[in-house]
């Protein structure tokens, strides 16, 4: 709550983010009124106020402690849609929580309003998605959505089955940059079929975090444009519109729905593992990778990537390249399936083909070159000489294990 006085009249502003409303009460008179946040976004009346009043309207919302973003599944899978909607319905009425829905995380382009919305979110952010936690984290990082990674107790089955006494492998990657002082939680929606499990996890996180106030004016006036933000600030209306569309209603107001996307295929770099060795940029001959201003490897032209081809991930010596939609967990971002203690033999030897990972990568790259009308290059381009072959590496892994 924030109060200010202009002349003889005192105003108190209460920002109720969980109910998407801004309430302005005039004390001493009976003409109090309520202004819905959707109206603020559409009409932007704040811009008509004096600069001094605008400064006074910067409200610290300590009661809105965290934001939850549910990234939808691709397509309209009824079971997955139902789980998304059940979680949303409960969290809409949860105190100190704002919830909204965006399209599938991996499919949103860098200028998509869903990503721009998440970039503007201050304070603790919890992102649900149909990806491994590691894939979600680094897909967000690529979009400039970062934070201090929080630990979630809700894990997928394969992670639960891992021996708790086993030490996690240590990685010596170059790490992320410009990480803000806020917590970021990434939760795999495949971890449970019961919406209450996810709701209880939100409540646990909410009970443990330190409240971080944020600026309402920054929320409204920051990127993206106000008309793009509006849909993500109205969870009730968005949920109703999504449910109506799924039921076959063609008259739904599309401005209330998450902005459309198309399916994509591109690599995601895990900078906690990436050592900036540049093997990926040498091996990929399709112009996908580039170098940023800090001389760090990055995915520069994601749409140049060949759909279904994970070749660069197979040659990465640190297993730092993720293709979140690949059928092989090790390539899709499952934590611990490659390197360190747990060893994925099918990944190491290239899967059912019986080829080594490098040989299969070369085969995949040559196939895409031929489809492009170019010459196959085999192992003559982009492969560094390695001191050990993969069988030697496998033996070293086994020698390091304690049975």
Residue pairs with C-beta under 8 A, 6 or more apart in sequence:
1 12
1 13
1 14
2 12
2 13
2 15
2 56
2 57
2 59
2 60
3 10
3 11
3 12
3 13
4 10
4 11
4 13
4 53
4 56
5 11
6 53
8 28
9 26
9 27
9 28
9 29
10 26
10 27
10 28
11 24
11 25
11 26
11 27
12 24
12 25
12 27
13 22
13 23
13 24
13 57
13 59
14 22
14 23
14 25
15 22
15 23
15 59
15 61
15 64
15 216
16 22
16 23
16 63
17 61
17 63
17 64
17 98
17 216
18 63
18 64
18 94
18 95
18 96
18 97
18 98
20 36
20 37
20 38
20 98
20 233
20 234
20 235
20 236
21 34
21 35
21 36
21 37
22 34
22 35
22 36
22 37
22 40
22 216
23 34
23 35
24 32
24 33
24 34
24 35
25 32
26 32
26 33
35 45
37 220
37 233
37 234
38 230
38 233
38 234
38 237
39 45
40 46
40 220
41 220
41 226
41 227
41 229
41 230
41 233
42 226
42 227
42 230
44 220
44 226
46 54
46 57
46 217
46 220
46 221
49 57
54 217
57 216
57 217
58 215
58 216
58 217
58 218
59 215
59 216
59 217
60 213
60 214
60 215
61 213
61 214
61 216
62 211
62 213
63 95
63 96
63 211
64 96
64 97
64 98
64 123
64 214
65 96
65 97
65 123
65 124
65 206
65 209
65 211
65 212
66 96
66 97
66 98
66 123
66 124
66 125
66 126
66 202
66 205
66 206
66 209
67 97
67 98
67 99
67 100
67 121
67 123
67 124
67 125
67 126
68 91
68 97
68 98
68 99
68 100
68 126
68 127
68 128
68 202
69 99
69 100
69 101
69 102
69 117
69 118
69 121
69 125
69 126
69 127
69 128
70 84
70 87
70 88
70 99
70 100
70 101
70 102
70 128
70 189
71 101
71 102
71 103
71 104
71 105
71 127
71 128
71 129
71 130
71 136
72 81
72 84
72 101
72 102
72 103
72 104
72 258
73 80
73 81
73 84
73 104
73 130
73 189
74 104
74 107
74 130
74 263
76 246
79 193
80 130
80 189
81 246
83 189
83 193
83 195
84 101
84 128
84 189
85 239
85 242
85 243
86 195
87 99
87 128
87 195
87 198
87 199
88 99
88 101
88 235
88 239
89 239
90 195
90 196
90 199
91 97
91 99
91 199
91 202
92 99
92 235
92 236
92 239
94 199
94 202
94 203
96 206
97 202
97 206
98 235
99 235
100 117
100 232
100 233
100 235
100 238
101 235
101 238
101 239
101 242
101 258
102 108
102 114
102 115
102 117
102 118
102 232
102 258
103 112
103 114
103 258
103 259
103 260
103 261
104 129
104 130
104 261
105 127
105 129
105 131
105 136
105 139
105 140
106 131
106 135
106 139
106 264
106 324
106 325
107 261
107 262
107 263
107 264
108 114
108 115
108 143
108 261
109 115
109 261
109 264
110 143
112 259
112 261
113 224
113 228
113 229
113 231
113 232
113 259
114 232
114 258
114 259
115 143
115 145
116 223
116 224
116 228
117 224
117 228
117 229
117 232
118 125
118 127
118 140
118 143
118 145
119 143
119 144
119 145
119 223
120 218
120 219
120 222
120 223
120 224
120 229
122 182
122 212
122 214
122 215
122 218
122 219
123 182
123 212
123 213
123 214
124 147
124 150
124 182
124 183
124 184
124 185
124 205
124 209
124 212
125 145
125 147
125 182
125 183
125 184
125 185
126 184
126 185
126 187
126 202
126 205
127 136
127 140
127 184
127 185
127 186
127 187
128 187
128 189
128 198
129 136
129 186
129 187
129 188
129 189
130 188
130 189
130 190
131 139
131 188
131 324
131 332
131 333
132 156
132 188
132 324
132 329
132 332
132 333
132 334
132 335
133 152
133 186
133 187
133 188
133 333
133 335
134 186
134 270
134 322
134 333
134 334
134 335
135 268
135 322
135 324
135 332
135 333
136 186
136 187
136 188
136 324
137 149
137 184
137 186
138 268
138 269
138 270
138 271
138 322
138 333
139 268
139 324
140 146
140 184
140 186
141 176
141 271
142 268
142 269
142 298
142 299
145 184
146 176
146 178
146 179
146 180
146 184
147 179
147 180
147 182
147 183
147 184
148 179
148 181
148 182
148 183
148 184
149 183
149 184
149 185
149 186
150 183
150 184
150 185
150 205
152 185
152 186
152 187
152 201
152 205
153 201
153 204
154 187
154 191
154 192
154 197
154 198
154 201
155 188
155 191
156 188
156 190
156 191
157 191
158 329
158 334
159 335
159 336
162 336
162 342
166 341
166 342
167 341
168 336
168 340
169 336
169 339
169 340
169 341
171 272
171 273
171 318
171 339
172 275
173 270
173 271
173 272
173 273
173 274
173 275
173 318
173 320
174 271
174 274
174 275
174 276
174 296
175 271
175 272
176 271
176 272
177 294
177 296
182 212
183 209
185 205
187 198
187 201
189 198
191 197
191 198
192 198
219 229
220 226
220 229
228 259
230 255
231 237
231 238
231 255
231 256
231 257
231 258
231 259
232 238
232 258
234 256
237 256
238 256
238 257
238 258
240 256
241 252
241 253
241 256
241 257
242 257
242 258
244 252
245 252
245 257
264 302
264 303
265 305
265 306
265 307
265 308
265 309
265 323
265 325
266 288
266 299
266 302
266 303
266 305
266 323
267 280
267 288
267 299
267 302
267 305
267 310
267 312
267 313
267 321
267 322
267 323
268 299
268 321
268 322
268 323
268 324
268 333
269 297
269 298
269 299
269 320
269 321
269 322
270 320
270 321
270 322
270 333
271 296
271 320
272 320
273 318
273 319
273 320
273 339
274 297
274 316
274 318
274 320
275 317
275 318
275 320
276 295
276 296
276 297
277 317
277 318
278 297
279 315
279 316
279 317
279 382
279 384
280 289
280 297
280 312
280 315
280 316
280 321
281 289
281 290
281 291
281 297
282 381
282 382
282 383
282 384
283 311
283 312
283 315
283 361
283 365
283 381
283 382
283 383
284 311
284 312
284 365
284 382
285 365
285 369
285 374
285 377
285 381
285 382
286 304
286 305
286 306
286 368
286 372
287 300
287 301
287 304
288 299
288 300
288 301
288 302
288 304
288 305
288 312
289 297
289 298
289 299
289 300
289 312
290 297
290 298
290 299
290 300
290 301
291 297
291 298
292 298
306 368
306 371
309 364
309 365
309 367
309 368
310 321
310 323
310 326
310 328
310 331
310 364
311 360
311 361
311 362
311 364
311 365
311 368
312 321
312 361
313 319
313 321
313 322
313 323
313 326
313 331
314 331
314 350
314 357
314 358
314 360
314 361
314 364
315 357
315 358
315 361
315 382
315 383
317 386
318 339
319 330
319 338
319 339
322 331
322 332
322 333
323 331
323 332
324 332
324 333
325 332
326 332
328 344
328 346
328 347
328 351
329 337
329 344
330 337
330 338
330 344
330 346
330 347
331 347
336 342
337 344
337 347
338 344
338 347
338 348
341 401
343 394
343 397
343 398
345 394
346 352
347 357
348 356
348 357
348 390
348 393
348 394
349 355
349 356
349 357
349 390
350 356
350 357
350 358
350 359
350 360
350 361
351 360
353 360
353 363
355 363
356 389
356 390
357 390
358 379
358 383
358 390
362 378
362 379
362 383
365 377
366 376
366 377
366 378
369 375
369 376
369 377
370 376
388 396
